[in-house]
Amino acid sequence: MLWVGIDVGGMSIKGGLVNAKGKILLSESVTTQPQAPQEETIGVIAELSARLIENAEETVGGVGIGIPGTIDAKRGVVVYANNIRFENVPMAASVSERLGGLRVEIGNDANCAALGEVRFGSGKGYENAVFVTLGTGVGSGIVLDGTVYEGRAGAGAEAGHMVICSDGECCTCGRKGCWEAYASATALIRMTKRALEAHPESKMAEFAQNEGKVSGKTAFLAARAGDTAGLEVVAAYENYVAEGLVNLVNIFRPEILLIGGGVSHEGAYFIDALQKIVDARSYGGARNPRVEVKAATLGNAAGILGAAALVI
Amino acid sequence: MLWVGIDVGGMSIKGGLVNAKGKILLSESVTTQPQAPQEETIGVIAELSARLIENAEETVGGVGIGIPGTIDAKRGVVVYANNIRFENVPMAASVSERLGGLRVEIGNDANCAALGEVRFGSGKGYENAVFVTLGTGVGSGIVLDGTVYEGRAGAGAEAGHMVICSDGECCTCGRKGCWEAYASATALIRMTKRALEAHPESKMAEFAQNEGKVSGKTAFLAARAGDTAGLEVVAAYENYVAEGLVNLVNIFRPEILLIGGGVSHEGAYFIDALQKIVDARSYGGARNPRVEVKAATLGNAAGILGAAALVI
């Protein structure tokens, strides 16, 4: 049997035909039309699914759809998705209807990615995992006993909006001091720019010039080259990321913490530093079970695979 | 059928015979002997249970025991309990053996209290609740789908050790800036003392003198009397308590937040202020389901009732 995974993004809607081992056998992408009416977007998703099903060489058991926003997975309703302008849309039922009653499940995209990593990626074999993406924002997905924990009406699992610095930096959500405002790539870039102003002699200036901009890589490049200001920025950033991770350890004590998003490509240099802080600061120290920190491995495929995992 | 609930505290071990409605029909208390060997303490708990069972007018279905510390409830093992000096003790099996094989379950005391409130107290009728005790420290119990979530090997649900002020006040756990270091009664007393030093003219001085000490009530008494410094302390304290509560809303989005511990006796004056901040700052605002803040109602009985709820 095969399954369809659909990853609804702000730029494109990606679909893939997935087997039980988490291999994408066929994929297709269409451009997102954020201004299109809801019915049209649902039609595009159903048609993309139908084309993949047509080309499947085995029976298709269902369609899973991952969408950024507040998703009430149990009821199959998109409560609110800013990038496709959906509000209270019973998407699962609507798509299923267009596919002759085929099973359709929907979920928040970060939750899907977490599920994908646990089923097919770096979290394989673990039943309890917290997945965190460090990107423009900080997304999180929580897997408990092998299933996604999303909170009432899908409005939980927003660990990015956990305050770690009360009255600190302004967050997009309206609060001050959220983890997202310190641990996102956006925050890292802000910290890098501020350090560059204070230390124009830093190697960061050179790396930024080469890339044409200050990016999430700038401070890491400088730190790896031994630059003092770069090392300071990276240490401060790692500390903030780890503060939130240790909080999640103390709350969930999962088996594993999975780190995704662009910054996770810094690899062992970054992940090992986080592991060290998590080991040192988790409640109860060595008396309590150690929580491993690992980089997520599915990358862009996590969206399709995680969505498919909703129905596999 | 009846059940036995045992609440192991640092000062006393309390036991009660509980019915299915959460009424304590009979109770007894013995003094804790912290220096006693493990076998002796287990014997005391088993004997206390046996006496209650003997006096029961119905069959007793099992014994539940709540213990402060890290408890691996699934395996029935006390991983670490500082106040009775237990480390890796298979307490459930040992007590059961002494009671002729009767069913015995153990759990962390804060987790038990949470379960007690959900079954018989202010959380009755709710399946998803986060319970927080504001006492010497900040304890937390998490109930998801009607059962206690304790994390791997019982080492989760330590929301008191979630950092809300990175690099802030020192916490007993070794981290800096934990919620416990801002939201416990201990923290409130520290804040009150500091404010008294800065504002010796405050009405707090008078209230402290009447009580013979600065307590968790001092600032609240002054605030209720309109004292400016007292109002400031209470507002700051409420803000810190709410920071953690909003974090827990964004992570769990439960139906209800239950507040226990001495400070919760401030009643609506305190609870309403927390509700206001939780409503204003929770992620997604009014678009997401509202989380109600309520004072816990079982008080000291929560320990016995919650322990009994492990087996009811």
Interface residues (C-beta under 8 A of the other chain):
Chain A: T70 V79 Y80 N128 I142 L144 Y149 G151 R152 A153 A155 G156 A157 E158 A159 H161 M162 V163 I164 C165 S166 G168 C173 G174 R175 Y182 N239 Y240 E243 V246 N247 V249 N250 I251 F252 R253 P254 E255 R281 Y283 G284 G285 R287 N288 P289
Chain B: T70 V79 Y80 N128 I142 L144 Y149 G151 R152 A153 A155 G156 A157 E158 A159 H161 M162 V163 I164 C165 S166 G168 C173 G174 R175 Y182 N239 Y240 E243 V246 N247 V249 N250 I251 F252 R253 P254 E255 R281 Y283 G284 G285 R287 N288 P289
